[in-house]
Each structure stands twice: as C-alpha cells, then as structure tokens.
Amino acid sequence: MKIIGITRRWLLNSLGIILFILITLILTLSFAVHGYVYNGIQTALSSRSDELTNMFAGYGRKSPEEFSTAARNYVENFPNKESMELMVFNSNGKVIITSIGFAPDESQPMPDYARAHNSKTGYASWTGRLTSGEKVIAVTRVMRNDQDKFVGAIRYVVSLQEADKQILLIISALTLAGLVIILFIIISSCYFMKSIITPIKQIGSTAKRIAQGDFNVRIQKTNDDEIGHLCDTINDMADELGASEKMKNDFISSVSHELRTPLTAIKGWAETMQAGGNDKETLDRGMGIIIHETERLSGIVEELLDFSRMQSGRMTLTMDKIDILAELGEAVYMFSERAKTENKYLLYEEPGMLSPVLGDINRLRQVFVNIIDNALKYTNEGGTVNITASEAEGYIRVIISDNGCGIPAEHLPKIKKKFYKANQTVRGSGIGLALADEIMTLHSGRLDIESHENIGTAVTIIIPTLQRLEDDTEQETEVNEERNTKDNG
C-alpha cells in the first residue's frame, strides 16, 4: 500500500528521528560497554603488575639470578592461571617460564614488552591479535635493580574471546531492545495515526457533501479532543449554512412575491386601459395605481441594490451637517396617511430642538422609513406606534416602539441578520433591518432592538452628535500625538 499524506510525513520525520536517536544511543552504549570491559581487564592487569612491583621491591632487584628464582616461585604459586597467562623474561630478554607450562612461541607479537623495556615507568600494555587470530590484552612490567639495571620482566596476557562474546551479547540485547521499541512505536503510532486519519477522511467526505449542497449531513463525534471540536465546528457550520440556505430561499420567494404583486397590478390595469371604453375616473385610478406600484417596484429594486453594495463593501455615504429632526419628521409624515388608512395610531412626540449630526440625509431617512414601516406592518388594527427623540451625553436617541405581535425570544438574536424573517406571513424581503443596522454602523452609531412576544417591539436608533464626533476626533488626535512623542523620545 502506497503511504502518502500525514502518515508519510510522520514516517519521514518522527520515525526517522526516533530511529536515528535509537541507533545513536545503541552505538554509544555499545562503545561504552566495549570500553568499560576492556578498561576493566586492563585495570585488573595493571593492578596485578603493581602488586608484582611491591612483591619484588625487597629482594627481587638485587641480581638477575635472584629475580629469576623469585619470579619462578611467583608463577608457580599464581592463583589466576586459568584466566590469564604469565611469562617471565630474564635479563637477556628470553622467556624462562610461562604459567601454561609450554615453551613460548617466539613468533608471537609482543610490542608491549618492547615499549615497557624502553619506558621510564617500566610499564606498557598492548591490545591486539596473536598469529592465531585470537585477540588479547597484554601488560608487561619491567624490573630493575637499585643500580637501574634490567634484571627481568613479567608479562600478563589475557584472552579477549570471552569478553568479546559478552560484549556481543550485550550489544545484541541492546539492538533487540531497540527493535522492540521501534516496533512498539510503529504499532502505537499506527493506531494513533488511524485515530486521526480516519476522522479526517470522514471530515473531508462530509465537507465535500456540504460543499455540494447537502446541509443535513453530520459528522459522528467520537472523541472530545481537537478532532472532536473540529467535528462540532463543521456540524455547526452545516447548521448555519442550512439556515442561511433556507433564509436565502425564503428571501428569493419573498422578493419574487414582492415583485410579482405590483407587476400583476400594473399588468392588469395596463390591459384594462388598453381595452378602451374606460371613463376618465377609471383611467385616473388606473394610472394612479400603476404609478404607485411602479414606485413600490423602484423601492424594492433600490433596496436590493443597497444590500448588494453593503455585501460588497461599496456602500458610500455623502456626509453633511444635517438636522435629524427634519428627516425624522418627514419620515413620520410619509406614513401618517397609511396609519389612518390601516386604522392604526402613529404618535410622534417631537422635541423642541436637537443638536446637528454628521450624516447622509437619504440613508438616515431610509433607516427611519424601514423601522417605521416594520412597526406598522407588525402592529394589528387599532394598535399604536410611538416615536420619540431625545439627546443625552452627546448622543441622539430615536425610539420607535409598537404594541404589535413582538418577536419571539429565539428569533431576537438573529433578527438583524440578512435574509432573516421571524414572521414569514408578513410581506418584506428580510434585508431591511440588516441594511438599517449597516447604515447606523457607518454613521458611528448603532441600532438596538428590544422585543417581547405578544407585547411589542422597541427599536432604538443611536447616533452621535456632530460636536461629540469632533470631540472624540480631537481626543484621539491628542492620544496619538502623545504616543508618537513617547515613541520618538
């Protein structure tokens, strides 16, 4: 099976590093064990040779003959003949006795003897192979008399065959342990990678189905970890996309209905007028309806264009110093006749004077129109819409409240979202509040909504006065200048 993706990267990175560390560790421990064993043997031989020096300190240095006699006795009574070989050299450099009882092989290399003979300390060691191929460690101790004349030497030789076997056994055990560790890591990592890759594949498959428009598909969450949180996030995303898709479809349906109603009226009256035989009153009424429905169509199209500009960030404002009371009063006047026709009460408490604001006349009027229109739409016959305006702490607050059907608590947090309509039975596209909220944000203000089902709704439009904006701008400039001064200082 071809290994790709996350598994391949893990094998190349993590497992590669672990393998390198284990190999380095095994090699280091192997060298350490090798050095420890060899140094231990050499230390033991060195201790034996030091013991020999103390033993021959009193009498072995008097003459070569006395040394030879003492050395023979030492070799014959040596307790470790089984583990090491002793060789005694006389003053002429000839081997006169060995612990194994056989004549020595003169062809064997003995570089330690030559180095010890030439050394001021009279001691030398050698690790190497005999002519038979056997690996040994040899230590030679040279004896001199009080006149510093060479009287003889004793050489210790230990075979490394058993030591090498022990070292090889230890290295094999370390290697086996390393292989077991690697195998364990591979097995555990494969299980771990499977626990990651399988959910990721499911997530990818589910995301693909969501991208294709299936918003009902969900990912089964198995663990409460990062993968589980990702599953929850994608499931939430599917919920949001599903809700958005539904709102979009409802929006298209609402807009289609909103467009079809005036078009039907226009078409009907146009056909009636085209048929002829109508009196002047009928013609005037028909033309009035056509003009009214045309204006209604124009308003719907303009609202859609504004929403498109808002979505693309291309909505621009023509800011100027304006009297917000005049615009609010004009918006109220626009709906006065409608309120009477629908047998509803539109009450406006106009204050004496409000400070001027910096804003776009048409956009602010659009906000007032949208909110008042909504209030009348959702107020039953005989209901009341109250409009008040006040100023406090540099902000102007316009409150438009009604005693209509209200907004259910579960719909209130989403009411300013695009396409969202809490009541699908009432005409409207569902973008009016979203548009109004965006316009208020562009004016450095905000739009707050408070509502209780079957009690009513209150929409508060808050916008800073021109003086407040100037004060805030001046204060921000001073803060920036002070910060720049500190940075430059």
C-alpha positions as CSV (number, residue, x, y, z in Angstrom):
1,M,0.0,0.0,0.0
2,K,1.4,3.4,-1.0
3,I,2.0,5.6,2.0
4,I,1.0,9.2,1.4
5,G,-0.1,12.3,3.3
6,I,0.2,12.6,7.0
7,T,1.4,9.0,7.5
8,R,4.2,9.5,5.0
9,R,5.3,12.8,6.7
10,W,5.2,11.1,10.1
11,L,7.4,8.2,8.8
12,L,9.9,10.6,7.3
13,N,10.0,13.0,10.2
14,S,9.1,11.5,13.5
15,L,10.0,7.8,13.0
16,G,13.2,8.8,11.2
17,I,14.3,11.0,14.1
18,I,13.4,8.3,16.6
19,L,15.3,5.7,14.6
20,F,18.3,8.0,14.4
21,I,18.2,8.6,18.2
22,L,17.9,4.9,18.9
23,I,20.8,3.9,16.6
24,T,23.0,6.7,18.1
25,L,22.1,5.5,21.6
26,I,22.8,1.8,20.8
27,L,26.1,2.7,19.2
28,T,27.1,4.9,22.1
29,L,26.1,2.3,24.7
30,S,28.0,-0.4,22.6
31,F,31.2,1.7,22.6
32,A,30.7,2.4,26.3
33,V,30.3,-1.3,27.2
34,H,33.3,-2.2,25.0
35,G,35.4,0.4,26.6
36,Y,34.2,-0.5,30.1
37,V,35.0,-4.2,29.7
38,Y,38.4,-3.6,28.0
39,N,39.4,-0.9,30.5
40,G,38.3,-3.2,33.4
41,I,40.5,-6.0,32.1
42,Q,43.4,-3.7,31.6
43,T,42.9,-2.1,35.1
44,A,42.9,-5.6,36.6
45,L,46.2,-6.5,34.8
46,S,47.7,-3.1,35.8
47,S,46.8,-3.9,39.4
48,R,48.4,-7.2,39.2
49,S,51.6,-5.7,37.8
50,D,51.6,-3.1,40.6
51,E,51.2,-5.9,43.1
52,L,54.2,-7.6,41.5
53,T,56.3,-4.4,41.9
54,N,55.6,-4.4,45.6
55,M,56.3,-8.1,46.0
56,F,59.8,-7.7,44.3
57,A,60.7,-4.5,46.0
58,G,62.7,-6.1,48.8
59,Y,64.8,-8.7,47.1
60,G,64.0,-9.1,43.5
61,R,66.1,-6.2,42.4
62,K,69.4,-7.5,43.8
63,S,70.5,-9.6,40.8
64,P,69.1,-11.2,37.7
65,E,69.5,-14.7,39.3
66,E,67.5,-13.7,42.4
67,F,64.8,-12.2,40.3
68,S,64.6,-15.4,38.2
69,T,64.2,-17.5,41.3
70,A,61.6,-15.3,42.8
71,A,59.7,-15.0,39.5
72,R,59.6,-18.8,39.1
73,N,58.1,-19.1,42.6
74,Y,55.6,-16.3,41.8
75,V,54.5,-18.0,38.6
76,E,54.2,-21.4,40.2
77,N,52.0,-20.1,43.1
78,F,50.0,-17.7,40.9
79,P,46.3,-18.2,41.7
80,N,44.8,-16.9,38.4
81,K,46.4,-19.3,35.9
82,E,43.1,-20.3,34.5
83,S,42.1,-16.7,33.5
84,M,45.5,-15.3,32.4
85,E,48.9,-16.3,31.2
86,L,52.2,-15.2,32.8
87,M,55.5,-15.0,31.1
88,V,58.8,-14.3,32.8
89,F,61.7,-12.7,30.9
90,N,65.3,-12.9,32.2
91,S,67.9,-10.2,32.0
92,N,68.7,-11.3,28.4
93,G,65.0,-10.9,27.3
94,K,64.4,-14.6,27.0
95,V,61.2,-16.2,28.3
96,I,62.4,-18.6,31.0
97,I,59.0,-19.8,32.3
98,T,55.3,-19.5,31.5
99,S,52.2,-20.2,33.6
100,I,50.9,-22.7,31.0
101,G,54.0,-24.8,31.2
102,F,54.8,-24.8,27.5
103,A,57.6,-23.2,25.7
104,P,56.6,-19.8,24.3
105,D,56.0,-19.1,20.6
106,E,58.8,-16.7,19.7
107,S,56.8,-15.6,16.6
108,Q,54.0,-14.1,18.6
109,P,54.0,-10.2,18.6
110,M,54.9,-8.7,21.9
111,P,55.1,-4.9,21.4
112,D,54.2,-4.2,25.0
113,Y,57.4,-5.8,26.1
114,A,59.5,-3.6,23.9
115,R,57.6,-0.4,24.9
116,A,57.9,-1.3,28.6
117,H,61.7,-2.0,28.2
118,N,62.1,1.5,26.8
119,S,59.7,3.2,29.1
120,K,60.9,5.2,32.1
121,T,58.0,3.8,34.1
122,G,58.8,0.2,33.1
123,Y,55.2,-0.5,32.2
124,A,53.3,-0.9,28.9
125,S,50.2,-2.5,27.6
126,W,49.0,-3.8,24.2
127,T,45.7,-4.9,22.7
128,G,45.9,-6.9,19.5
129,R,45.7,-10.2,17.8
130,L,48.1,-13.2,18.0
131,T,49.2,-15.0,14.9
132,S,46.4,-17.5,15.5
133,G,43.9,-14.6,15.3
134,E,43.0,-14.6,18.9
135,K,42.5,-11.1,20.4
136,V,44.3,-10.5,23.6
137,I,45.3,-7.8,26.1
138,A,49.0,-7.9,27.3
139,V,50.7,-5.9,30.1
140,T,54.4,-6.0,30.7
141,R,56.2,-4.9,33.9
142,V,60.0,-4.5,33.8
143,M,62.1,-4.9,36.9
144,R,65.3,-3.1,37.6
145,N,67.7,-3.3,40.5
146,D,69.0,-0.5,42.7
147,Q,71.6,0.4,40.0
148,D,68.7,0.8,37.5
149,K,69.9,-2.3,35.6
150,F,67.4,-4.5,33.8
151,V,67.0,-7.8,35.8
152,G,63.9,-9.2,34.1
153,A,60.2,-8.7,33.3
154,I,56.9,-10.4,33.8
155,R,54.2,-10.3,31.1
156,Y,50.5,-10.8,31.7
157,V,48.3,-12.0,28.8
158,V,44.5,-12.3,28.9
159,S,42.4,-13.6,26.0
160,L,39.5,-11.3,25.0
161,Q,37.5,-14.1,23.4
162,E,35.1,-14.4,26.3
163,A,35.0,-10.7,26.8
164,D,34.1,-10.1,23.2
165,K,31.3,-12.7,23.5
166,Q,29.9,-10.9,26.5
167,I,30.2,-7.6,24.6
168,L,28.5,-9.0,21.6
169,L,25.7,-10.4,23.8
170,I,25.1,-7.1,25.4
171,I,25.1,-5.3,22.0
172,S,22.7,-7.9,20.7
173,A,20.4,-7.3,23.7
174,L,20.6,-3.5,23.1
175,T,19.8,-3.9,19.4
176,L,16.9,-6.3,20.2
177,A,15.6,-3.8,22.8
178,G,15.9,-1.0,20.2
179,L,14.0,-3.1,17.6
180,V,11.3,-3.9,20.2
181,I,11.0,-0.1,21.0
182,I,10.7,0.7,17.3
183,L,8.1,-2.0,16.7
184,F,6.1,-0.7,19.7
185,I,6.4,2.9,18.5
186,I,5.2,1.8,15.0
187,I,2.3,-0.2,16.3
188,S,1.2,2.5,18.7
189,S,1.7,5.3,16.2
190,C,-0.3,3.4,13.5
191,Y,-3.1,3.2,16.0
192,F,-2.7,6.8,16.8
193,M,-2.5,7.9,13.2
194,K,-5.5,5.8,12.4
195,S,-7.4,7.6,15.1
196,I,-6.5,10.9,13.4
197,I,-6.6,10.0,9.7
198,T,-10.0,8.1,9.8
199,P,-11.9,11.1,11.3
200,I,-10.1,13.5,8.9
201,K,-11.2,11.4,6.0
202,Q,-14.8,11.5,7.3
203,I,-14.5,15.2,7.8
204,G,-13.2,15.6,4.2
205,S,-16.0,13.5,2.9
206,T,-18.6,15.3,4.9
207,A,-17.2,18.7,3.9
208,K,-17.4,17.7,0.3
209,R,-21.0,16.8,0.6
210,I,-21.7,20.1,2.4
211,A,-19.9,21.9,-0.5
212,Q,-22.3,20.1,-2.9
213,G,-25.3,21.4,-1.0
214,D,-26.2,18.6,1.4
215,F,-26.5,20.6,4.6
216,N,-28.3,17.8,6.5
217,V,-25.1,15.6,6.7
218,R,-23.3,15.4,10.0
219,I,-20.0,14.0,11.3
220,Q,-20.2,11.5,14.1
221,K,-18.1,12.8,17.0
222,T,-16.0,10.0,18.7
223,N,-13.6,11.9,21.0
224,D,-13.8,15.1,22.9
225,D,-10.5,16.5,21.6
226,E,-9.3,18.8,18.9
227,I,-10.7,16.5,16.2
228,G,-14.0,16.3,18.2
229,H,-14.1,20.1,18.4
230,L,-13.4,20.3,14.6
231,C,-16.4,17.9,14.1
232,D,-18.6,20.2,16.2
233,T,-17.4,23.2,14.3
234,I,-18.2,21.6,10.9
235,N,-21.6,20.4,12.2
236,D,-22.3,23.9,13.4
237,M,-21.2,25.3,10.1
238,A,-23.6,22.9,8.3
239,D,-26.4,24.1,10.6
240,E,-25.5,27.7,9.8
241,L,-25.2,27.0,6.0
242,G,-28.5,25.1,6.1
243,A,-30.2,28.0,7.9
244,S,-28.6,30.5,5.5
245,E,-29.8,28.5,2.5
246,K,-33.3,28.4,3.9
247,M,-33.2,32.1,4.6
248,K,-31.9,32.7,1.0
249,N,-34.7,30.6,-0.4
250,D,-37.2,32.4,1.7
251,F,-35.7,35.7,0.6
252,I,-35.9,34.7,-3.1
253,S,-39.5,33.7,-2.5
254,S,-40.4,36.9,-0.6
255,V,-38.7,39.1,-3.2
256,S,-40.4,37.2,-6.0
257,H,-43.7,37.7,-4.3
258,E,-42.9,41.4,-3.6
259,L,-42.1,41.9,-7.3
260,R,-45.0,39.8,-8.7
261,T,-47.7,41.7,-6.7
262,P,-47.0,45.2,-8.2
263,L,-46.3,43.7,-11.6
264,T,-49.6,41.9,-11.6
265,A,-51.4,45.2,-10.7
266,I,-49.5,47.1,-13.3
267,K,-50.2,44.5,-16.0
268,G,-53.9,44.2,-15.0
269,W,-54.6,47.9,-15.2
270,A,-52.5,48.3,-18.3
271,E,-54.6,45.7,-20.1
272,T,-57.8,47.3,-18.8
273,M,-56.7,50.7,-20.1
274,Q,-55.6,49.2,-23.4
275,A,-59.0,47.6,-24.0
276,G,-60.6,51.1,-24.1
277,G,-64.1,52.2,-23.2
278,N,-63.0,53.5,-19.8
279,D,-64.2,56.7,-18.3
280,K,-61.8,59.4,-17.0
281,E,-62.3,58.3,-13.4
282,T,-61.3,54.8,-14.2
283,L,-58.3,55.9,-16.2
284,D,-57.1,58.2,-13.5
285,R,-57.5,55.5,-10.9
286,G,-55.6,53.0,-13.1
287,M,-52.8,55.5,-13.8
288,G,-52.6,56.2,-10.0
289,I,-52.2,52.5,-9.2
290,I,-49.6,52.0,-11.9
291,I,-47.6,54.9,-10.7
292,H,-47.9,53.8,-7.0
293,E,-46.9,50.2,-7.9
294,T,-44.0,51.4,-10.1
295,E,-42.7,53.4,-7.2
296,R,-43.1,50.4,-5.0
297,L,-41.1,48.3,-7.5
298,S,-38.4,51.0,-7.7
299,G,-38.2,51.0,-3.9
300,I,-37.7,47.2,-3.8
301,V,-35.0,47.3,-6.5
302,E,-33.2,50.2,-4.8
303,E,-33.3,48.2,-1.5
304,L,-31.7,45.2,-3.3
305,L,-29.1,47.4,-4.9
306,D,-28.3,48.9,-1.5
307,F,-28.0,45.4,0.0
308,S,-25.7,44.4,-2.8
309,R,-23.5,47.4,-2.2
310,M,-23.4,46.6,1.6
311,Q,-22.4,43.0,0.9
312,S,-19.5,44.0,-1.4
313,G,-18.4,46.9,0.8
314,R,-19.2,49.5,-1.8
315,M,-21.8,51.4,0.1
316,T,-20.8,55.1,0.3
317,L,-22.2,57.9,2.3
318,T,-22.5,61.6,1.4
319,M,-21.8,63.1,4.8
320,D,-23.0,66.5,5.7
321,K,-24.2,68.5,8.7
322,I,-27.9,67.8,9.0
323,D,-30.9,68.4,11.2
324,I,-32.0,64.9,12.1
325,L,-35.4,66.2,13.4
326,A,-36.4,67.4,9.9
327,E,-35.6,64.0,8.4
328,L,-37.4,62.1,11.2
329,G,-40.5,64.4,10.8
330,E,-40.6,63.9,7.1
331,A,-40.4,60.1,7.5
332,V,-43.3,60.2,10.1
333,Y,-45.4,62.4,7.7
334,M,-44.9,59.8,4.9
335,F,-46.6,57.1,7.0
336,S,-49.4,59.3,8.5
337,E,-51.9,58.6,5.8
338,R,-51.1,54.9,5.7
339,A,-51.6,54.7,9.5
340,K,-55.0,56.3,9.2
341,T,-56.0,54.0,6.3
342,E,-55.0,50.9,8.3
343,N,-56.8,52.2,11.4
344,K,-53.6,52.4,13.4
345,Y,-52.2,55.3,15.6
346,L,-48.9,56.9,14.7
347,L,-47.9,59.1,17.6
348,Y,-44.8,61.4,17.3
349,E,-43.5,63.4,20.3
350,E,-41.3,66.0,18.6
351,P,-38.8,67.6,20.9
352,G,-38.0,71.3,20.7
353,M,-34.5,71.1,19.3
354,L,-31.7,68.5,18.8
355,S,-28.1,69.1,18.1
356,P,-27.0,68.7,14.4
357,V,-25.4,65.4,13.3
358,L,-22.9,64.4,10.6
359,G,-24.7,62.0,8.3
360,D,-26.2,61.1,4.9
361,I,-29.7,62.6,4.6
362,N,-31.0,59.9,2.3
363,R,-29.5,57.0,4.3
364,L,-30.8,58.2,7.7
365,R,-34.2,58.8,6.2
366,Q,-34.0,55.3,4.8
367,V,-33.4,53.9,8.3
368,F,-36.4,55.8,9.7
369,V,-38.6,54.7,6.9
370,N,-37.6,51.0,7.3
371,I,-38.2,51.0,11.0
372,I,-41.5,52.8,10.9
373,D,-42.7,50.6,8.0
374,N,-41.8,47.5,10.1
375,A,-43.6,48.8,13.1
376,L,-46.8,49.4,11.2
377,K,-46.6,46.0,9.4
378,Y,-46.3,44.1,12.6
379,T,-49.0,46.2,14.5
380,N,-52.6,45.0,14.5
381,E,-55.5,47.2,13.6
382,G,-56.2,49.6,16.4
383,G,-52.6,49.4,17.6
384,T,-50.2,52.2,18.3
385,V,-46.7,53.1,17.1
386,N,-44.9,55.7,19.3
387,I,-41.9,57.7,18.1
388,T,-39.8,59.8,20.5
389,A,-36.4,61.6,20.1
390,S,-34.1,62.8,22.8
391,E,-30.5,63.9,23.4
392,A,-28.1,62.9,26.2
393,E,-24.3,62.8,26.7
394,G,-23.6,63.7,23.1
395,Y,-25.9,61.1,21.6
396,I,-29.3,61.4,19.9
397,R,-31.7,58.5,20.6
398,V,-34.8,57.9,18.4
399,I,-37.1,55.2,19.8
400,I,-39.8,53.7,17.6
401,S,-42.0,51.3,19.6
402,D,-45.2,49.5,18.9
403,N,-47.6,47.2,20.7
404,G,-47.8,44.7,18.0
405,C,-47.1,40.9,17.9
406,G,-43.5,41.2,19.1
407,I,-40.6,39.0,18.3
408,P,-40.1,35.5,19.9
409,A,-37.0,35.3,22.2
410,E,-35.4,32.6,20.0
411,H,-35.6,34.9,16.9
412,L,-34.4,38.1,18.5
413,P,-30.6,37.4,18.3
414,K,-30.9,36.8,14.5
415,I,-33.3,39.5,13.6
416,K,-30.6,41.8,12.2
417,K,-29.1,39.1,10.0
418,K,-29.5,39.3,6.2
419,F,-32.5,37.4,4.8
420,Y,-33.8,36.6,8.2
421,K,-37.6,36.9,8.8
422,A,-39.2,36.0,12.1
423,N,-42.6,36.0,10.6
424,Q,-42.9,34.6,7.1
425,T,-46.6,35.6,6.7
426,V,-45.8,39.3,6.6
427,R,-44.6,40.9,3.4
428,G,-41.0,42.0,3.1
429,S,-37.6,40.8,1.8
430,G,-35.9,40.4,5.2
431,I,-33.0,42.7,4.5
432,G,-34.4,46.0,5.8
433,L,-33.1,45.6,9.3
434,A,-29.7,44.3,8.2
435,L,-29.4,47.3,5.8
436,A,-30.5,49.8,8.6
437,D,-28.0,48.3,11.0
438,E,-25.2,48.6,8.5
439,I,-26.1,52.3,7.8
440,M,-26.1,53.1,11.5
441,T,-22.7,51.4,11.9
442,L,-21.3,53.6,9.0
443,H,-22.6,56.6,11.0
444,S,-20.7,55.5,14.1
445,G,-24.0,54.7,15.8
446,R,-26.0,51.6,16.4
447,L,-29.4,50.0,16.2
448,D,-30.8,48.2,19.3
449,I,-33.9,46.1,19.3
450,E,-35.9,45.1,22.4
451,S,-39.0,42.9,22.0
452,H,-41.4,40.7,23.9
453,E,-43.8,38.3,22.2
454,N,-47.4,39.5,22.2
455,I,-46.4,42.7,23.9
456,G,-44.5,44.7,21.4
457,T,-41.1,45.9,20.0
458,A,-38.9,48.9,20.6
459,V,-36.2,49.9,18.2
460,T,-33.6,52.4,19.4
461,I,-31.6,54.3,16.9
462,I,-28.5,55.9,18.4
463,I,-26.3,58.4,16.6
464,P,-23.5,60.7,17.9
465,T,-23.9,64.5,17.6
466,L,-21.6,66.5,15.4
467,Q,-20.0,68.0,18.5
468,R,-19.4,64.6,20.0
469,L,-17.7,63.3,16.9
470,E,-15.4,66.4,16.8
471,D,-14.5,66.0,20.5
472,D,-13.8,62.3,20.0
473,T,-11.6,63.0,16.9
474,E,-9.7,65.7,18.8
475,Q,-9.1,63.4,21.8
476,E,-7.9,60.6,19.6
477,T,-5.5,63.0,17.8
478,E,-4.1,64.1,21.2
479,V,-3.6,60.5,22.3
480,N,-1.9,59.6,19.0
481,E,0.4,62.6,19.3
482,E,1.3,61.7,22.9
483,R,2.0,58.1,21.9
484,N,4.2,59.3,19.0
485,T,6.1,61.6,21.3
486,K,6.8,58.8,23.8
487,D,7.9,56.5,20.9
488,N,10.3,59.2,19.5
489,G,11.5,60.1,22.9
